């Protein structure tokens, strides 16, 4: 049984993330999506809200499990006996940062944890949670970027009753 871990802040989950999850779910027996609670960034959504949005998003994918974790990724991998971490790559800027993290995790885990990179689906290559939050904060149209219930949650967070159409 091959299990892979897809960690991230998912603040909130976008269609770019979901594309990675969906593709990973076809490559591995089980994919654990782990929401980080120790992110250096201050999240817009609580851990509980982020987990709930992800659970709703993947309800039709039988081999995807949503969890959360705190602390070092490699400790979480050890605890769960996971040796593969998945990360998404959008641009060269992602690569520099991701390569450093991947090598750090490999080193810290004594070669027990490897990172598999999935390149972005081109139609989502511009998409990040930060961009989506910025558009939503001005009541812009985020319907091409996130699921409807995530869009509703975002507009609510920014005090808009309805999405801009
Ligand atoms: P972080 O974990 O750095 O806070 P996110 O939670 O936003 O970042 O993203 C988790 C992972 O998903 C990262 O590997 C990121 O590169 C990837 N990702 C985010 N948006 C996209 C996208 N549009 N296409 C492909 N991968 C993405």
Boltz pocket constraint, residues with backbone or C-beta under 6 A from the ligand:
constraints:
  - pocket:
      binder: B
      contacts: [[A, 7], [A, 8], [A, 9], [A, 10], [A, 11], [A, 14], [A, 15], [A, 16], [A, 17], [A, 20], [A, 39], [A, 86], [A, 87], [A, 88], [A, 89], [A, 90], [A, 94], [A, 118], [A, 119], [A, 120], [A, 121], [A, 124], [A, 125], [A, 126], [A, 127], [A, 128], [A, 129]]
      max_distance: 6.0
